[in-house]
Amino acid sequence: MKNKDRIIKIAIELFNDYGTKVITTNHIAKEIGISPGNLYYHFKNKFDIIRSISDKFNTELESVFKIQINTIFDFSNNIISIYNCFFRIQKSYQFLFTEGIYLASQDNVLLDNYQQLRTTIKEDYHKLLKNLIKINIIKKETLSIINDLLNAQWIIMWYWVSHSLLDRTTYDNLQIQKGIKLSFSIIAPHLTSVGKVEFEKTMNTLNLRNEKTKFYI
């Protein structure tokens, strides 16, 4: 692994464990075993590192919402994949969620990154819901409240890790499953009769995975 990639990897780990306010570039360099000068060859300062992490995070998260559901046969596996991937990425980049407001207030580039990410995901979420209407999973009248559904989903998903930490709950696989179920609850009232059947199958699949997770822990 190249030094630049190692710096990003270790910085993510340290920021997740201790927060960005406590960790300095010297801490990162020491953890990797390189000189501060070597680190500054790749990054100007700590926020330059955080920007690179933010770019990496955005790319990963944007790819998740490119997953679409084009047929009823795609619904169960793909909807679980979308939410499961989101929460697992969230777990990997916890500090971007728990310190999001602080970081955005300190750096306009990070604020722009967040706004661009939200815009992109909003567009993909619209496509997703329209496809769910097209394949008769969600009622047609849901189109009139797509933005409300997006905002509700966004609040739950974006702040789930913060809620878990404040609630002193370990952010493990079981907590991720709870986050997925809570996110699904936003969609549930808008299901068609066909959608309710498919949704029940999806919940059963999720519960089965839950049991397997408990078994292997």
Biotite code that builds the C-alpha atoms (Angstrom):
import biotite.structure as struc

atoms = struc.array([
    struc.Atom([0.000, 0.000, 0.000], chain_id="A", res_id=1, res_name="MET", atom_name="CA", element="C"),
    struc.Atom([1.318, 3.447, -0.936], chain_id="A", res_id=2, res_name="LYS", atom_name="CA", element="C"),
    struc.Atom([2.028, 5.965, 1.826], chain_id="A", res_id=3, res_name="ASN", atom_name="CA", element="C"),
    struc.Atom([-0.813, 8.227, 0.706], chain_id="A", res_id=4, res_name="LYS", atom_name="CA", element="C"),
    struc.Atom([-3.301, 5.372, 0.967], chain_id="A", res_id=5, res_name="ASP", atom_name="CA", element="C"),
    struc.Atom([-1.856, 4.326, 4.323], chain_id="A", res_id=6, res_name="ARG", atom_name="CA", element="C"),
    struc.Atom([-2.248, 7.870, 5.640], chain_id="A", res_id=7, res_name="ILE", atom_name="CA", element="C"),
    struc.Atom([-5.921, 7.904, 4.635], chain_id="A", res_id=8, res_name="ILE", atom_name="CA", element="C"),
    struc.Atom([-6.556, 4.440, 6.105], chain_id="A", res_id=9, res_name="LYS", atom_name="CA", element="C"),
    struc.Atom([-4.915, 5.182, 9.461], chain_id="A", res_id=10, res_name="ILE", atom_name="CA", element="C"),
    struc.Atom([-6.455, 8.657, 9.649], chain_id="A", res_id=11, res_name="ALA", atom_name="CA", element="C"),
    struc.Atom([-9.947, 7.160, 9.262], chain_id="A", res_id=12, res_name="ILE", atom_name="CA", element="C"),
    struc.Atom([-9.247, 4.702, 12.082], chain_id="A", res_id=13, res_name="GLU", atom_name="CA", element="C"),
    struc.Atom([-7.872, 7.382, 14.410], chain_id="A", res_id=14, res_name="LEU", atom_name="CA", element="C"),
    struc.Atom([-10.636, 9.886, 13.620], chain_id="A", res_id=15, res_name="PHE", atom_name="CA", element="C"),
    struc.Atom([-13.281, 7.216, 14.250], chain_id="A", res_id=16, res_name="ASN", atom_name="CA", element="C"),
    struc.Atom([-11.699, 6.214, 17.561], chain_id="A", res_id=17, res_name="ASP", atom_name="CA", element="C"),
    struc.Atom([-10.684, 9.601, 18.969], chain_id="A", res_id=18, res_name="TYR", atom_name="CA", element="C"),
    struc.Atom([-12.257, 12.353, 16.855], chain_id="A", res_id=19, res_name="GLY", atom_name="CA", element="C"),
    struc.Atom([-10.725, 14.907, 14.525], chain_id="A", res_id=20, res_name="THR", atom_name="CA", element="C"),
    struc.Atom([-10.188, 17.564, 17.199], chain_id="A", res_id=21, res_name="LYS", atom_name="CA", element="C"),
    struc.Atom([-7.830, 15.381, 19.223], chain_id="A", res_id=22, res_name="VAL", atom_name="CA", element="C"),
    struc.Atom([-5.875, 13.722, 16.419], chain_id="A", res_id=23, res_name="ILE", atom_name="CA", element="C"),
    struc.Atom([-3.105, 15.724, 14.727], chain_id="A", res_id=24, res_name="THR", atom_name="CA", element="C"),
    struc.Atom([-1.004, 15.046, 11.660], chain_id="A", res_id=25, res_name="THR", atom_name="CA", element="C"),
    struc.Atom([1.822, 14.080, 14.026], chain_id="A", res_id=26, res_name="ASN", atom_name="CA", element="C"),
    struc.Atom([-0.365, 11.394, 15.594], chain_id="A", res_id=27, res_name="HIS", atom_name="CA", element="C"),
    struc.Atom([-1.162, 10.006, 12.147], chain_id="A", res_id=28, res_name="ILE", atom_name="CA", element="C"),
    struc.Atom([2.481, 10.035, 11.023], chain_id="A", res_id=29, res_name="ALA", atom_name="CA", element="C"),
    struc.Atom([3.606, 8.351, 14.246], chain_id="A", res_id=30, res_name="LYS", atom_name="CA", element="C"),
    struc.Atom([0.949, 5.629, 13.956], chain_id="A", res_id=31, res_name="GLU", atom_name="CA", element="C"),
    struc.Atom([2.076, 4.846, 10.415], chain_id="A", res_id=32, res_name="ILE", atom_name="CA", element="C"),
    struc.Atom([5.770, 5.074, 11.234], chain_id="A", res_id=33, res_name="GLY", atom_name="CA", element="C"),
    struc.Atom([6.687, 7.892, 8.865], chain_id="A", res_id=34, res_name="ILE", atom_name="CA", element="C"),
    struc.Atom([8.041, 11.395, 9.449], chain_id="A", res_id=35, res_name="SER", atom_name="CA", element="C"),
    struc.Atom([5.689, 14.403, 9.540], chain_id="A", res_id=36, res_name="PRO", atom_name="CA", element="C"),
    struc.Atom([7.571, 15.697, 6.491], chain_id="A", res_id=37, res_name="GLY", atom_name="CA", element="C"),
    struc.Atom([6.669, 12.551, 4.578], chain_id="A", res_id=38, res_name="ASN", atom_name="CA", element="C"),
    struc.Atom([3.014, 13.074, 5.474], chain_id="A", res_id=39, res_name="LEU", atom_name="CA", element="C"),
    struc.Atom([3.131, 16.729, 4.380], chain_id="A", res_id=40, res_name="TYR", atom_name="CA", element="C"),
    struc.Atom([4.518, 15.615, 1.031], chain_id="A", res_id=41, res_name="TYR", atom_name="CA", element="C"),
    struc.Atom([1.095, 14.068, 0.375], chain_id="A", res_id=42, res_name="HIS", atom_name="CA", element="C"),
    struc.Atom([-1.210, 16.380, 2.362], chain_id="A", res_id=43, res_name="PHE", atom_name="CA", element="C"),
    struc.Atom([-0.957, 20.062, 3.286], chain_id="A", res_id=44, res_name="LYS", atom_name="CA", element="C"),
    struc.Atom([-2.699, 19.696, 6.641], chain_id="A", res_id=45, res_name="ASN", atom_name="CA", element="C"),
    struc.Atom([-5.249, 17.667, 8.580], chain_id="A", res_id=46, res_name="LYS", atom_name="CA", element="C"),
    struc.Atom([-8.228, 19.083, 6.707], chain_id="A", res_id=47, res_name="PHE", atom_name="CA", element="C"),
    struc.Atom([-6.577, 18.162, 3.426], chain_id="A", res_id=48, res_name="ASP", atom_name="CA", element="C"),
    struc.Atom([-6.595, 14.558, 4.675], chain_id="A", res_id=49, res_name="ILE", atom_name="CA", element="C"),
    struc.Atom([-10.243, 14.840, 5.743], chain_id="A", res_id=50, res_name="ILE", atom_name="CA", element="C"),
    struc.Atom([-11.165, 16.190, 2.298], chain_id="A", res_id=51, res_name="ARG", atom_name="CA", element="C"),
    struc.Atom([-9.579, 13.148, 0.656], chain_id="A", res_id=52, res_name="SER", atom_name="CA", element="C"),
    struc.Atom([-11.458, 10.887, 3.050], chain_id="A", res_id=53, res_name="ILE", atom_name="CA", element="C"),
    struc.Atom([-14.676, 12.750, 2.255], chain_id="A", res_id=54, res_name="SER", atom_name="CA", element="C"),
    struc.Atom([-14.090, 12.256, -1.488], chain_id="A", res_id=55, res_name="ASP", atom_name="CA", element="C"),
    struc.Atom([-13.497, 8.538, -0.946], chain_id="A", res_id=56, res_name="LYS", atom_name="CA", element="C"),
    struc.Atom([-16.617, 8.282, 1.208], chain_id="A", res_id=57, res_name="PHE", atom_name="CA", element="C"),
    struc.Atom([-18.765, 10.137, -1.334], chain_id="A", res_id=58, res_name="ASN", atom_name="CA", element="C"),
    struc.Atom([-17.648, 7.846, -4.155], chain_id="A", res_id=59, res_name="THR", atom_name="CA", element="C"),
    struc.Atom([-18.497, 4.738, -2.133], chain_id="A", res_id=60, res_name="GLU", atom_name="CA", element="C"),
    struc.Atom([-21.876, 6.040, -0.985], chain_id="A", res_id=61, res_name="LEU", atom_name="CA", element="C"),
    struc.Atom([-22.916, 7.324, -4.407], chain_id="A", res_id=62, res_name="GLU", atom_name="CA", element="C"),
    struc.Atom([-22.275, 3.868, -5.879], chain_id="A", res_id=63, res_name="SER", atom_name="CA", element="C"),
    struc.Atom([-24.707, 2.336, -3.373], chain_id="A", res_id=64, res_name="VAL", atom_name="CA", element="C"),
    struc.Atom([-27.617, 4.446, -4.550], chain_id="A", res_id=65, res_name="PHE", atom_name="CA", element="C"),
    struc.Atom([-26.889, 3.561, -8.160], chain_id="A", res_id=66, res_name="LYS", atom_name="CA", element="C"),
    struc.Atom([-28.364, 0.150, -7.335], chain_id="A", res_id=67, res_name="ILE", atom_name="CA", element="C"),
    struc.Atom([-31.828, 0.217, -8.846], chain_id="A", res_id=68, res_name="GLN", atom_name="CA", element="C"),
    struc.Atom([-34.882, -2.039, -8.593], chain_id="A", res_id=69, res_name="ILE", atom_name="CA", element="C"),
    struc.Atom([-36.251, -2.576, -12.086], chain_id="A", res_id=70, res_name="ASN", atom_name="CA", element="C"),
    struc.Atom([-38.409, -5.663, -11.534], chain_id="A", res_id=71, res_name="THR", atom_name="CA", element="C"),
    struc.Atom([-40.387, -7.090, -8.650], chain_id="A", res_id=72, res_name="ILE", atom_name="CA", element="C"),
    struc.Atom([-37.891, -9.946, -8.493], chain_id="A", res_id=73, res_name="PHE", atom_name="CA", element="C"),
    struc.Atom([-35.114, -7.447, -7.676], chain_id="A", res_id=74, res_name="ASP", atom_name="CA", element="C"),
    struc.Atom([-36.958, -5.886, -4.760], chain_id="A", res_id=75, res_name="PHE", atom_name="CA", element="C"),
    struc.Atom([-36.047, -7.971, -1.723], chain_id="A", res_id=76, res_name="SER", atom_name="CA", element="C"),
    struc.Atom([-32.326, -8.481, -2.366], chain_id="A", res_id=77, res_name="ASN", atom_name="CA", element="C"),
    struc.Atom([-31.631, -5.055, -3.827], chain_id="A", res_id=78, res_name="ASN", atom_name="CA", element="C"),
    struc.Atom([-33.489, -3.017, -1.223], chain_id="A", res_id=79, res_name="ILE", atom_name="CA", element="C"),
    struc.Atom([-31.640, -4.847, 1.548], chain_id="A", res_id=80, res_name="ILE", atom_name="CA", element="C"),
    struc.Atom([-28.346, -4.382, -0.307], chain_id="A", res_id=81, res_name="SER", atom_name="CA", element="C"),
    struc.Atom([-28.868, -0.623, -0.636], chain_id="A", res_id=82, res_name="ILE", atom_name="CA", element="C"),
    struc.Atom([-29.576, -0.045, 3.035], chain_id="A", res_id=83, res_name="TYR", atom_name="CA", element="C"),
    struc.Atom([-27.100, -2.613, 4.295], chain_id="A", res_id=84, res_name="ASN", atom_name="CA", element="C"),
    struc.Atom([-24.292, -1.066, 2.230], chain_id="A", res_id=85, res_name="CYS", atom_name="CA", element="C"),
    struc.Atom([-25.208, 2.419, 3.425], chain_id="A", res_id=86, res_name="PHE", atom_name="CA", element="C"),
    struc.Atom([-25.043, 1.530, 7.118], chain_id="A", res_id=87, res_name="PHE", atom_name="CA", element="C"),
    struc.Atom([-21.826, -0.449, 6.708], chain_id="A", res_id=88, res_name="ARG", atom_name="CA", element="C"),
    struc.Atom([-20.191, 2.469, 4.935], chain_id="A", res_id=89, res_name="ILE", atom_name="CA", element="C"),
    struc.Atom([-21.484, 4.674, 7.743], chain_id="A", res_id=90, res_name="GLN", atom_name="CA", element="C"),
    struc.Atom([-19.790, 2.390, 10.259], chain_id="A", res_id=91, res_name="LYS", atom_name="CA", element="C"),
    struc.Atom([-16.485, 2.690, 8.368], chain_id="A", res_id=92, res_name="SER", atom_name="CA", element="C"),
    struc.Atom([-16.636, 6.507, 8.295], chain_id="A", res_id=93, res_name="TYR", atom_name="CA", element="C"),
    struc.Atom([-18.335, 7.196, 11.619], chain_id="A", res_id=94, res_name="GLN", atom_name="CA", element="C"),
    struc.Atom([-16.578, 10.490, 12.290], chain_id="A", res_id=95, res_name="PHE", atom_name="CA", element="C"),
    struc.Atom([-17.975, 12.089, 9.120], chain_id="A", res_id=96, res_name="LEU", atom_name="CA", element="C"),
    struc.Atom([-21.460, 11.546, 10.551], chain_id="A", res_id=97, res_name="PHE", atom_name="CA", element="C"),
    struc.Atom([-20.825, 12.296, 14.225], chain_id="A", res_id=98, res_name="THR", atom_name="CA", element="C"),
    struc.Atom([-18.741, 15.402, 13.447], chain_id="A", res_id=99, res_name="GLU", atom_name="CA", element="C"),
    struc.Atom([-20.474, 16.409, 10.221], chain_id="A", res_id=100, res_name="GLY", atom_name="CA", element="C"),
    struc.Atom([-21.824, 19.755, 11.433], chain_id="A", res_id=101, res_name="ILE", atom_name="CA", element="C"),
    struc.Atom([-18.503, 20.757, 13.010], chain_id="A", res_id=102, res_name="TYR", atom_name="CA", element="C"),
    struc.Atom([-16.430, 19.737, 9.977], chain_id="A", res_id=103, res_name="LEU", atom_name="CA", element="C"),
    struc.Atom([-18.740, 21.509, 7.518], chain_id="A", res_id=104, res_name="ALA", atom_name="CA", element="C"),
    struc.Atom([-18.583, 24.670, 9.615], chain_id="A", res_id=105, res_name="SER", atom_name="CA", element="C"),
    struc.Atom([-14.780, 24.574, 9.524], chain_id="A", res_id=106, res_name="GLN", atom_name="CA", element="C"),
    struc.Atom([-14.274, 23.848, 5.834], chain_id="A", res_id=107, res_name="ASP", atom_name="CA", element="C"),
    struc.Atom([-16.363, 25.024, 2.873], chain_id="A", res_id=108, res_name="ASN", atom_name="CA", element="C"),
    struc.Atom([-15.029, 22.204, 0.693], chain_id="A", res_id=109, res_name="VAL", atom_name="CA", element="C"),
    struc.Atom([-16.497, 19.640, 3.087], chain_id="A", res_id=110, res_name="LEU", atom_name="CA", element="C"),
    struc.Atom([-19.787, 21.544, 3.155], chain_id="A", res_id=111, res_name="LEU", atom_name="CA", element="C"),
    struc.Atom([-19.864, 21.558, -0.650], chain_id="A", res_id=112, res_name="ASP", atom_name="CA", element="C"),
    struc.Atom([-19.063, 17.822, -0.665], chain_id="A", res_id=113, res_name="ASN", atom_name="CA", element="C"),
    struc.Atom([-21.999, 17.125, 1.643], chain_id="A", res_id=114, res_name="TYR", atom_name="CA", element="C"),
    struc.Atom([-24.424, 19.214, -0.404], chain_id="A", res_id=115, res_name="GLN", atom_name="CA", element="C"),
    struc.Atom([-23.288, 17.609, -3.654], chain_id="A", res_id=116, res_name="GLN", atom_name="CA", element="C"),
    struc.Atom([-23.640, 14.134, -2.144], chain_id="A", res_id=117, res_name="LEU", atom_name="CA", element="C"),
    struc.Atom([-27.143, 14.884, -0.882], chain_id="A", res_id=118, res_name="ARG", atom_name="CA", element="C"),
    struc.Atom([-28.187, 16.227, -4.292], chain_id="A", res_id=119, res_name="THR", atom_name="CA", element="C"),
    struc.Atom([-26.853, 13.135, -6.079], chain_id="A", res_id=120, res_name="THR", atom_name="CA", element="C"),
    struc.Atom([-28.468, 10.716, -3.650], chain_id="A", res_id=121, res_name="ILE", atom_name="CA", element="C"),
    struc.Atom([-31.741, 12.643, -3.801], chain_id="A", res_id=122, res_name="LYS", atom_name="CA", element="C"),
    struc.Atom([-31.817, 12.208, -7.593], chain_id="A", res_id=123, res_name="GLU", atom_name="CA", element="C"),
    struc.Atom([-31.089, 8.473, -7.315], chain_id="A", res_id=124, res_name="ASP", atom_name="CA", element="C"),
    struc.Atom([-33.659, 8.072, -4.532], chain_id="A", res_id=125, res_name="TYR", atom_name="CA", element="C"),
    struc.Atom([-36.282, 9.680, -6.768], chain_id="A", res_id=126, res_name="HIS", atom_name="CA", element="C"),
    struc.Atom([-35.438, 7.166, -9.508], chain_id="A", res_id=127, res_name="LYS", atom_name="CA", element="C"),
    struc.Atom([-35.657, 4.328, -6.989], chain_id="A", res_id=128, res_name="LEU", atom_name="CA", element="C"),
    struc.Atom([-39.096, 5.331, -5.710], chain_id="A", res_id=129, res_name="LEU", atom_name="CA", element="C"),
    struc.Atom([-40.401, 5.902, -9.241], chain_id="A", res_id=130, res_name="LYS", atom_name="CA", element="C"),
    struc.Atom([-39.248, 2.407, -10.161], chain_id="A", res_id=131, res_name="ASN", atom_name="CA", element="C"),
    struc.Atom([-41.013, 1.002, -7.083], chain_id="A", res_id=132, res_name="LEU", atom_name="CA", element="C"),
    struc.Atom([-44.199, 2.722, -8.262], chain_id="A", res_id=133, res_name="ILE", atom_name="CA", element="C"),
    struc.Atom([-43.676, 1.393, -11.787], chain_id="A", res_id=134, res_name="LYS", atom_name="CA", element="C"),
    struc.Atom([-43.410, -2.222, -10.589], chain_id="A", res_id=135, res_name="ILE", atom_name="CA", element="C"),
    struc.Atom([-46.418, -1.764, -8.274], chain_id="A", res_id=136, res_name="ASN", atom_name="CA", element="C"),
    struc.Atom([-44.575, -1.929, -4.947], chain_id="A", res_id=137, res_name="ILE", atom_name="CA", element="C"),
    struc.Atom([-45.484, 1.595, -3.849], chain_id="A", res_id=138, res_name="ILE", atom_name="CA", element="C"),
    struc.Atom([-48.732, 3.511, -4.435], chain_id="A", res_id=139, res_name="LYS", atom_name="CA", element="C"),
    struc.Atom([-48.764, 6.093, -7.244], chain_id="A", res_id=140, res_name="LYS", atom_name="CA", element="C"),
    struc.Atom([-49.857, 8.919, -4.934], chain_id="A", res_id=141, res_name="GLU", atom_name="CA", element="C"),
    struc.Atom([-46.503, 8.564, -3.164], chain_id="A", res_id=142, res_name="THR", atom_name="CA", element="C"),
    struc.Atom([-45.034, 10.682, -5.968], chain_id="A", res_id=143, res_name="LEU", atom_name="CA", element="C"),
    struc.Atom([-46.534, 13.781, -4.348], chain_id="A", res_id=144, res_name="SER", atom_name="CA", element="C"),
    struc.Atom([-44.566, 13.251, -1.110], chain_id="A", res_id=145, res_name="ILE", atom_name="CA", element="C"),
    struc.Atom([-41.257, 11.923, -2.450], chain_id="A", res_id=146, res_name="ILE", atom_name="CA", element="C"),
    struc.Atom([-39.310, 14.836, -0.956], chain_id="A", res_id=147, res_name="ASN", atom_name="CA", element="C"),
    struc.Atom([-40.896, 14.256, 2.461], chain_id="A", res_id=148, res_name="ASP", atom_name="CA", element="C"),
    struc.Atom([-39.990, 10.565, 2.306], chain_id="A", res_id=149, res_name="LEU", atom_name="CA", element="C"),
    struc.Atom([-36.448, 11.422, 1.298], chain_id="A", res_id=150, res_name="LEU", atom_name="CA", element="C"),
    struc.Atom([-36.053, 13.855, 4.198], chain_id="A", res_id=151, res_name="ASN", atom_name="CA", element="C"),
    struc.Atom([-37.443, 11.341, 6.681], chain_id="A", res_id=152, res_name="ALA", atom_name="CA", element="C"),
    struc.Atom([-35.175, 8.584, 5.339], chain_id="A", res_id=153, res_name="GLN", atom_name="CA", element="C"),
    struc.Atom([-32.178, 10.902, 5.322], chain_id="A", res_id=154, res_name="TRP", atom_name="CA", element="C"),
    struc.Atom([-32.637, 11.957, 8.954], chain_id="A", res_id=155, res_name="ILE", atom_name="CA", element="C"),
    struc.Atom([-32.948, 8.354, 10.141], chain_id="A", res_id=156, res_name="ILE", atom_name="CA", element="C"),
    struc.Atom([-30.070, 7.012, 8.084], chain_id="A", res_id=157, res_name="MET", atom_name="CA", element="C"),
    struc.Atom([-27.636, 9.903, 8.423], chain_id="A", res_id=158, res_name="TRP", atom_name="CA", element="C"),
    struc.Atom([-27.981, 10.215, 12.208], chain_id="A", res_id=159, res_name="TYR", atom_name="CA", element="C"),
    struc.Atom([-28.372, 6.536, 13.085], chain_id="A", res_id=160, res_name="TRP", atom_name="CA", element="C"),
    struc.Atom([-24.741, 6.179, 14.154], chain_id="A", res_id=161, res_name="VAL", atom_name="CA", element="C"),
    struc.Atom([-24.954, 9.339, 16.313], chain_id="A", res_id=162, res_name="SER", atom_name="CA", element="C"),
    struc.Atom([-28.134, 8.037, 17.930], chain_id="A", res_id=163, res_name="HIS", atom_name="CA", element="C"),
    struc.Atom([-26.464, 4.680, 18.607], chain_id="A", res_id=164, res_name="SER", atom_name="CA", element="C"),
    struc.Atom([-23.410, 6.251, 20.231], chain_id="A", res_id=165, res_name="LEU", atom_name="CA", element="C"),
    struc.Atom([-25.466, 8.661, 22.357], chain_id="A", res_id=166, res_name="LEU", atom_name="CA", element="C"),
    struc.Atom([-27.670, 5.736, 23.375], chain_id="A", res_id=167, res_name="ASP", atom_name="CA", element="C"),
    struc.Atom([-24.471, 3.855, 24.321], chain_id="A", res_id=168, res_name="ARG", atom_name="CA", element="C"),
    struc.Atom([-25.394, 1.068, 21.939], chain_id="A", res_id=169, res_name="THR", atom_name="CA", element="C"),
    struc.Atom([-22.626, -0.823, 20.177], chain_id="A", res_id=170, res_name="THR", atom_name="CA", element="C"),
    struc.Atom([-22.757, -0.070, 16.475], chain_id="A", res_id=171, res_name="TYR", atom_name="CA", element="C"),
    struc.Atom([-22.557, -3.700, 15.395], chain_id="A", res_id=172, res_name="ASP", atom_name="CA", element="C"),
    struc.Atom([-24.358, -5.856, 12.820], chain_id="A", res_id=173, res_name="ASN", atom_name="CA", element="C"),
    struc.Atom([-27.491, -6.100, 14.950], chain_id="A", res_id=174, res_name="LEU", atom_name="CA", element="C"),
    struc.Atom([-27.666, -2.320, 15.315], chain_id="A", res_id=175, res_name="GLN", atom_name="CA", element="C"),
    struc.Atom([-27.252, -1.989, 11.561], chain_id="A", res_id=176, res_name="ILE", atom_name="CA", element="C"),
    struc.Atom([-30.199, -4.365, 11.070], chain_id="A", res_id=177, res_name="GLN", atom_name="CA", element="C"),
    struc.Atom([-32.277, -2.181, 13.410], chain_id="A", res_id=178, res_name="LYS", atom_name="CA", element="C"),
    struc.Atom([-31.362, 0.857, 11.339], chain_id="A", res_id=179, res_name="GLY", atom_name="CA", element="C"),
    struc.Atom([-32.454, -0.912, 8.163], chain_id="A", res_id=180, res_name="ILE", atom_name="CA", element="C"),
    struc.Atom([-35.802, -1.898, 9.703], chain_id="A", res_id=181, res_name="LYS", atom_name="CA", element="C"),
    struc.Atom([-36.415, 1.639, 10.932], chain_id="A", res_id=182, res_name="LEU", atom_name="CA", element="C"),
    struc.Atom([-35.631, 2.997, 7.473], chain_id="A", res_id=183, res_name="SER", atom_name="CA", element="C"),
    struc.Atom([-38.039, 0.494, 5.953], chain_id="A", res_id=184, res_name="PHE", atom_name="CA", element="C"),
    struc.Atom([-40.792, 1.723, 8.288], chain_id="A", res_id=185, res_name="SER", atom_name="CA", element="C"),
    struc.Atom([-40.892, 5.004, 6.334], chain_id="A", res_id=186, res_name="ILE", atom_name="CA", element="C"),
    struc.Atom([-41.829, 3.111, 3.168], chain_id="A", res_id=187, res_name="ILE", atom_name="CA", element="C"),
    struc.Atom([-44.257, 0.622, 4.752], chain_id="A", res_id=188, res_name="ALA", atom_name="CA", element="C"),
    struc.Atom([-47.396, 2.864, 4.916], chain_id="A", res_id=189, res_name="PRO", atom_name="CA", element="C"),
    struc.Atom([-47.146, 3.551, 1.179], chain_id="A", res_id=190, res_name="HIS", atom_name="CA", element="C"),
    struc.Atom([-47.054, -0.045, -0.067], chain_id="A", res_id=191, res_name="LEU", atom_name="CA", element="C"),
    struc.Atom([-49.574, -1.519, -2.471], chain_id="A", res_id=192, res_name="THR", atom_name="CA", element="C"),
    struc.Atom([-51.135, -4.918, -1.745], chain_id="A", res_id=193, res_name="SER", atom_name="CA", element="C"),
    struc.Atom([-48.413, -6.482, -3.904], chain_id="A", res_id=194, res_name="VAL", atom_name="CA", element="C"),
    struc.Atom([-45.817, -4.376, -2.147], chain_id="A", res_id=195, res_name="GLY", atom_name="CA", element="C"),
    struc.Atom([-46.989, -5.590, 1.264], chain_id="A", res_id=196, res_name="LYS", atom_name="CA", element="C"),
    struc.Atom([-46.430, -9.199, 0.224], chain_id="A", res_id=197, res_name="VAL", atom_name="CA", element="C"),
    struc.Atom([-42.941, -8.422, -1.126], chain_id="A", res_id=198, res_name="GLU", atom_name="CA", element="C"),
    struc.Atom([-42.164, -6.284, 1.906], chain_id="A", res_id=199, res_name="PHE", atom_name="CA", element="C"),
    struc.Atom([-43.105, -9.133, 4.234], chain_id="A", res_id=200, res_name="GLU", atom_name="CA", element="C"),
    struc.Atom([-40.761, -11.439, 2.321], chain_id="A", res_id=201, res_name="LYS", atom_name="CA", element="C"),
    struc.Atom([-38.034, -8.821, 2.666], chain_id="A", res_id=202, res_name="THR", atom_name="CA", element="C"),
    struc.Atom([-38.562, -8.511, 6.415], chain_id="A", res_id=203, res_name="MET", atom_name="CA", element="C"),
    struc.Atom([-38.435, -12.288, 6.763], chain_id="A", res_id=204, res_name="ASN", atom_name="CA", element="C"),
    struc.Atom([-35.159, -12.330, 4.844], chain_id="A", res_id=205, res_name="THR", atom_name="CA", element="C"),
    struc.Atom([-33.799, -9.593, 7.095], chain_id="A", res_id=206, res_name="LEU", atom_name="CA", element="C"),
    struc.Atom([-34.925, -11.432, 10.247], chain_id="A", res_id=207, res_name="ASN", atom_name="CA", element="C"),
    struc.Atom([-33.283, -14.625, 8.967], chain_id="A", res_id=208, res_name="LEU", atom_name="CA", element="C"),
    struc.Atom([-30.012, -12.753, 8.442], chain_id="A", res_id=209, res_name="ARG", atom_name="CA", element="C"),
    struc.Atom([-30.434, -11.335, 11.940], chain_id="A", res_id=210, res_name="ASN", atom_name="CA", element="C"),
    struc.Atom([-30.669, -14.812, 13.417], chain_id="A", res_id=211, res_name="GLU", atom_name="CA", element="C"),
    struc.Atom([-27.579, -15.926, 11.516], chain_id="A", res_id=212, res_name="LYS", atom_name="CA", element="C"),
    struc.Atom([-25.714, -12.856, 12.806], chain_id="A", res_id=213, res_name="THR", atom_name="CA", element="C"),
    struc.Atom([-26.672, -13.689, 16.393], chain_id="A", res_id=214, res_name="LYS", atom_name="CA", element="C"),
    struc.Atom([-25.567, -17.286, 15.844], chain_id="A", res_id=215, res_name="PHE", atom_name="CA", element="C"),
    struc.Atom([-22.118, -16.333, 14.615], chain_id="A", res_id=216, res_name="TYR", atom_name="CA", element="C"),
    struc.Atom([-21.396, -13.601, 17.170], chain_id="A", res_id=217, res_name="ILE", atom_name="CA", element="C"),
])
